Amino acid sequence: MKSKFDAILQPEQAIYLERLLPKSEGILAEMEKYAEANNVPIADREVAWFLETTARATKSKNCLEIGLAIGYGAAHLAKGISDDGKVLTIEPSQQMIDLARDYLDELGLLGKVEIVKGMALDVLPDLKEKFDLVYLDAVKTEYAEYLELCLPLLRVGGVVIADNLLWGGAVANESSVEKDEESTVALQSFNRMFVNHPQLKAQILSVGDGLGYGVKIA
């Protein structure tokens, strides 16, 4: 137990840590502005940095992303993988795919990203390749199903990262669920499954809106 269990979650600490991160520039900054102006959910900047850092640290070559949106997370994964690596990302919206292609092309990363159009639950059962890193950031009520379909595709020693597991704090309030009740309840269940999964050594970090981090051990 920490000497003060909530020390790292105080607003002033969160603001301090956010300010430490170098500001995004160029196309990445443009993507952040577009997402904010158009209410498009993308990874928090600290989560995006975590993705890139993890891809580099694990020497990942093949990554799987569920939920492309405008390509912000995919861009950071692509920056972190080896030059001959690939990010395979699944996205059902053609509008998002078109935007992501343009942004990734401007970043010089389009050649490292393979986009599959479709619903993840339909696409995942047909995938055969092995991945070093899996990133979940799509429909929250489907997270548990994503995980079970992705684990056979993840190599032992590979990493699975899941975003938004604190869900704005709603998952911690057992007595009053207000923010999208169905997603909140689903994430509460997923979180319990994730940290206790027999194939994972996993925990949930106070990064962004709660980031699940697990290493496949079996």
C-alpha positions in Angstrom: 0.0 0.0 0.0 1.3 3.5 -0.9 1.9 5.8 2.1 -1.0 7.8 0.7 -3.1 5.6 -1.6 -4.4 8.3 -3.9 -1.3 10.5 -4.0 -0.7 10.1 -7.7 -4.4 10.8 -8.6 -4.6 14.3 -7.2 -5.4 17.0 -9.9 -2.2 19.0 -9.4 -0.1 15.9 -9.9 -2.0 15.0 -13.0 -1.6 18.5 -14.4 2.1 18.4 -13.6 2.6 15.1 -15.4 0.7 16.2 -18.4 2.8 19.4 -18.7 6.0 17.3 -18.6 5.1 15.6 -21.9 6.5 17.4 -24.9 3.7 19.1 -26.9 2.6 17.4 -30.1 3.6 19.2 -33.3 2.7 19.2 -36.9 0.2 16.6 -38.1 -0.1 15.0 -34.7 -1.2 18.3 -33.2 -3.6 18.8 -36.0 -5.1 15.4 -35.3 -5.6 16.3 -31.7 -7.3 19.5 -32.6 -9.6 17.8 -35.1 -10.6 15.1 -32.6 -11.4 17.7 -30.0 -13.4 19.9 -32.4 -15.3 17.0 -33.8 -15.8 14.9 -30.7 -13.8 12.0 -32.1 -12.5 9.8 -29.3 -8.8 9.3 -29.6 -6.1 8.2 -27.0 -5.0 10.8 -24.5 -1.6 12.1 -25.4 0.0 10.3 -22.4 -1.6 7.1 -23.6 -0.3 7.6 -27.1 3.2 8.1 -25.7 2.8 5.0 -23.6 1.9 3.0 -26.8 4.9 4.2 -28.7 7.2 3.6 -25.7 5.9 0.1 -25.1 6.2 -0.8 -28.8 9.8 0.3 -28.7 10.6 -1.3 -25.4 9.1 -4.7 -26.4 10.8 -4.5 -29.9 7.4 -5.1 -31.4 7.2 -5.8 -35.1 3.5 -6.7 -35.5 0.8 -4.8 -33.7 -3.0 -5.3 -33.7 -5.2 -2.3 -33.0 -9.0 -2.5 -32.5 -10.5 0.9 -33.1 -8.6 3.1 -35.7 -10.7 6.3 -35.5 -8.6 9.0 -37.2 -5.3 7.0 -36.8 -3.8 8.7 -33.8 -3.1 5.6 -31.8 -2.0 3.7 -35.0 0.4 6.5 -35.8 2.2 6.2 -32.4 2.3 2.4 -32.7 3.8 2.7 -36.2 6.4 5.2 -34.9 7.4 2.7 -32.2 7.7 -0.5 -34.2 10.6 -1.7 -36.4 11.0 -0.3 -39.9 9.8 -3.6 -41.4 6.9 -3.9 -38.9 3.2 -3.5 -39.4 0.2 -2.2 -37.5 -3.0 -4.0 -38.5 -6.0 -2.0 -37.4 -9.7 -2.6 -37.6 -12.3 0.1 -38.1 -15.9 0.0 -39.3 -16.3 3.6 -40.4 -15.3 4.5 -43.9 -15.2 8.2 -43.0 -12.7 7.5 -40.2 -10.6 5.3 -42.5 -10.4 8.0 -45.1 -9.3 10.6 -42.6 -6.8 8.2 -41.0 -5.3 7.3 -44.4 -4.8 11.0 -45.1 -3.2 11.7 -41.8 -1.0 8.6 -41.9 0.1 9.4 -45.4 1.1 13.0 -44.3 3.1 11.4 -41.4 4.9 9.1 -43.8 3.5 6.1 -41.9 0.8 4.7 -44.2 3.1 2.0 -45.5 3.4 0.6 -42.0 -0.4 0.4 -41.3 -2.8 -2.1 -42.8 -6.4 -1.0 -42.3 -9.2 -3.7 -42.3 -12.7 -2.3 -42.6 -15.3 -4.1 -40.5 -16.6 -4.8 -37.0 -13.8 -6.3 -34.9 -15.9 -9.2 -33.7 -16.4 -10.2 -37.3 -12.8 -9.7 -38.4 -10.9 -11.2 -35.5 -11.9 -14.8 -35.9 -10.4 -14.8 -39.4 -7.0 -13.5 -38.5 -4.2 -16.1 -38.4 -1.0 -14.1 -37.8 0.8 -13.6 -34.5 1.2 -10.2 -32.9 3.6 -8.8 -30.4 1.2 -6.1 -29.1 -2.5 -5.7 -29.0 -4.3 -2.4 -28.3 -8.0 -2.3 -27.5 -9.8 1.0 -27.9 -13.3 0.4 -29.4 -16.7 -0.6 -28.2 -16.4 -0.9 -24.4 -19.2 -3.5 -24.1 -17.2 -5.8 -26.4 -13.9 -5.6 -24.6 -14.2 -9.0 -23.0 -14.9 -10.6 -26.4 -12.0 -8.8 -28.0 -9.7 -10.1 -25.3 -10.7 -13.7 -25.7 -10.4 -13.5 -29.5 -7.1 -11.6 -29.4 -5.2 -13.8 -26.9 -4.7 -16.7 -29.3 -3.2 -14.2 -31.7 -0.8 -12.7 -29.2 2.6 -14.4 -28.7 3.6 -15.5 -25.2 5.5 -12.5 -23.8 3.5 -10.2 -25.9 1.6 -7.2 -24.5 -2.1 -6.3 -24.4 -3.1 -2.7 -23.7 -6.7 -1.7 -23.1 -7.8 2.0 -22.9 -10.5 3.8 -20.9 -10.8 1.2 -18.1 -11.6 3.8 -15.4 -14.3 5.2 -17.7 -14.2 8.7 -16.3 -14.2 7.2 -12.7 -17.6 5.6 -13.2 -16.3 2.1 -12.7 -15.2 2.9 -9.2 -18.7 4.0 -8.1 -20.5 0.8 -7.4 -23.6 2.4 -5.9 -24.4 4.9 -8.6 -23.7 4.2 -12.3 -24.4 7.3 -14.3 -22.0 7.4 -17.3 -23.4 5.0 -20.0 -24.5 2.3 -17.6 -24.2 -0.6 -20.0 -20.5 0.3 -20.8 -19.7 1.0 -17.2 -21.1 -2.4 -16.0 -19.3 -4.1 -18.9 -16.0 -2.5 -18.0 -16.3 -3.3 -14.3 -16.7 -7.0 -15.3 -13.9 -6.7 -17.9 -11.5 -5.2 -15.3 -12.0 -8.0 -12.9 -11.5 -10.5 -15.7 -8.4 -8.7 -17.0 -6.4 -8.5 -13.8 -7.3 -12.1 -12.9 -7.0 -13.7 -16.3 -5.0 -17.0 -16.1 -3.1 -16.2 -19.3 -2.0 -12.7 -18.3 0.1 -10.9 -15.7 -1.9 -7.7 -15.7 -2.8 -4.6 -13.9 -4.7 -1.3 -14.5 -2.6 1.9 -14.5 -3.7 5.4 -13.7 -2.6 6.6 -17.1 -5.1 8.6 -19.2 -8.6 7.3 -18.5 -7.2 4.1 -17.0 -4.9 1.8 -19.0 -4.9 -1.9 -18.7 -1.5 -3.5 -19.2 -1.0 -7.2 -19.4 1.8 -9.6 -20.5 0.7 -12.9 -21.9 2.3 -15.6 -19.7 0.6 -18.7 -21.1 
